[in-house]
């Protein structure tokens, strides 16, 4: 069974948790860690001979185009994470259309490859923003990986289908690869990576992915480059945000290497057969 490995290519200051203290107007003044962290991820992936999908912010791609070209040249899939890491439910449909079309064109010009995948910032395709799927279809995206079938304070569609499926909309169809969960006591428990990978013991994540694979279901795992960077600048945020963002950063690289040793991974498009 081949699982999907994805990397949301954004810097630490793009985190939604920091938007009130480091808004977009301040991003260019922040010390960037993206080149260092992505290069380290590329080293790890090369060591394990694994290719991944990089969901890239258009804003970031404009500032480090050579890094995006480098990842593409190494055989990794380049997909869209939108332009400026803006939550979909804070945008109008017209704003979102401009966002995803601009980013797709930019990434295709940089890499020379068709961009067929999209992931919303902070998984912000929720019940009230399902209209975004119509716009993605119209813009030429073939798959989405934004729907998290869990209960969360910022995102999630708890009753959504948990595994790969096609969604029919008025403009056509799009393949959805939901973020991975396992069932426990009737609830969907997130095991897709990010903070969940940092917080949960590795044995639990390993057992959960193995249980999905035993049912012939591929898992999808995501990480951010800043999650392997315990040396990133610390922001003055509340206690909950500090725990969510900084907890176990020093353990993430080790957990990633264990995942790459214990399971087979490939880019999202390969797992989907696109």
N, C-alpha and C positions, 0 to 999 in steps of 0.2 A: 504494500500500500504506500502510495506516494502522497505526502502531505504538502500543503502550501506554506511557504515561508515569505513573509512580507515585512518590509521596513518602511515606516512612515518617515520620509526624509524631510525632517524639519529640525531647527535648532531649539535649544532649551527655552529660549524666550518666546517661542511661538505657542507654548502651552496655554490652553484656554484659562488655566488656573491663574496665569500671570497677567491677563489682559488688562486688569484695572491698574496695575503698577508699571507694566511694560507694554503699552499699546503700540500699534503699528508705526506710529510716528517716531517711536524711540528705537525701533529695531536696528536701524543702520548705525546707531551709536553704541550698540551692545557688542562686547567682545565675542566674536563668533568662535564656535567650537566645532562647526559642522564638518570641515575638511578633515580635521584630525580624527573625529569619531567615525565618519564614513570610511575613511581609509583603513581604520582598524577593523571595521566590520568586513570590508572587502578582503583583508588579510585572513580573517577567520573563515570566511566563506571559501576562499581559495584553498586554504589548508584542508578543509573537509570536502572539497570538490562539489560544493553546493551552489546552485544558482537560485536567486530570489527575485521577488518583485519589489521594486522600489516605487512607492507611491510618493511622488515628488511634488512639493509646492512650487507653483510657477514663480512666485516671488523669490524663492531660494534659487531656482534654476537660473534666473537672470543674473544672480550675483556669483554663482559658482558654476558656470556652464561647463568648464572643463571637467569638473567632478562628475557631472551627470553623463558626459560623454565617456568618461573613464568607466563608469559602472556599466553603461550600455556596451562598450567595447569588450568588457569582460564577460559578456553573455547574459547579463541580468536584464530582466524585463523592466522597462520604464513605464509607469502608469501615472495617472493624475491624482493628486491630493487636493485639487483646486488651486486657486492662485494665492490668496492671502490668508488662509486658515480661518476663514470666517464661517461661523455656524450657519447652516442653511436656513434655519428658522429665524435668522435675523436679516435675511435677504428677501427681496421680491423675486418672483420668477424671472423677470427681465435681468436683474442683477446676477442671478445664478446662471442664467444662460450665457451672459458675457463672460463670467468667471470660468466656466468649464470649457467653453469654446476657445477662449484665449489661451488657457493652459494647455489644452490638447495641441493646438497649433504650435505653440512655443516648444513643447517637448518633442514634437515630431520634427520640427526644423533642426533642433539640436542633435537628435540621434539618427535621423533618417529612417526611423521605424514608425509604424503605425501604433498609436496609443489606443488601446482598446479597453482599458480598465480604469475604474474610478473608485476612490474611497473618500467619503465625506469627512471633513475635520470633526473630530470628536464624535464620529458615528452619528451625525445629526440628520440622517434620514430616519424620521420617526413618523408616527401616524399622521401628524399634521403637515408633513413635508413629502408625502409620497408623490406629489406632483413633480418632484425633482427627477423621478425616474422617466417621466415623459420627455423631459428636456435632455436627459442623458441619451435616450434612444435617438432623439432628433439630432443630437450632436455627433452621433456615430459611435458611441461607446457600446461595447458588446457585453460587458459584465460590470457589476457593481459589487463591492464588498464593504457595505456601510451599515447593514442592519444587524443589530445586536439583540438577540431574542431574550433579553433580561430586563429586570426592573433596576433602574438607576436614576439618580437625581438629575442627570443631564441628557441622557439618551436612552434608547432601548425601545423595542416593541415586544413585550413579554410573550405574546401569543403567536409570534411569527414562526414560520417554518424554520427548523433548526439546521437543515442540510441544503446542499446545492439544489436549486430549482429555477425554473423559468417563471418570470412574472410577465403577464400579458397586460399591456396598457393600450390606450387609444392610438398611440403612435407605433405600436409594434410590441416586440418582446425584448427582454433583457435577462441575462442570467444573473442570479443572485447567489453569492457565496457568503452566507452569514458567518459572523464570528463564532468560534466554536464554544459549545457548552456541553455539559453532561447533566443528565437528570438525577436528582437526589431528593427524595421525599416529596416528589411532585413539582419541584422547582428546577429551573434551569440555572446551573452553576457555571459561571464563566471560567474558561480555562485557556482563552485564546492568546494570552501573552500580556505584554505591557505590565501594568501594575499587578495584574493577577498572577503573572509569572514571578514577579518580584516578591509578592507577599506569600504565595502558597509554597509549601515544601515541594521540592522537586519530585519526590516519590509520588505525590498526589497528581501532579501534572502528567508524569510519565504513565501512571496507571490510567488516567482519564483518556489520554491520546490513544493508548493501547486498546482501551475498551471501544473507542470509536472505530479504530482500524479493524478490530475483530468483527465488527458489523459491516465491514467494507465501506466505511464512511471516512473520507479524508478530513483531517483537521486543518485549520488555518491558524497560523501563529503570527503575531505581529510584535515588533519592537520599535523603539525610537532610538536614533543614534545617541541621544543624550542619556539613555538608560544604561549605557556602559561607561559613563563618565562621572565618577564620584567627585572629580575635581572641578566641576562646573561651578560658576558663581552662585552663591546662596542668596535667595530673594527673601525679603521681609514679608512673609505671608502668614496667614493664620495656621493654627496647629493642624487642622485636618488637611489642608492643602500641603503643608510641609511633609506630613506623613505620606500622603498620596504620591507626591513627586519625588521625594528623596530616599524613601525607605528602601534599603537593600540594593542601592545602586552598585555597591562594591561586590555584589554576588551575581549580578546579571550576566556578565561575560562568562562566568563559570557555568551557569545554568544553560546559556545558549550553546556552549560547546558540548555539554552533555546531551542536549536535544539533537544536535547535529550528529552525534555519535550513535545515539540510540534509535533514531528514526530516519526515514528517507524523506527528503524535501526537494521541492522544485518550485519554479515560479507559478503564480496563480493560473496564468493562461495555459500552461502545460497541463496542470491538473484538470482544468476544464476542457482540454482538448481544442482550444481555440487557436 
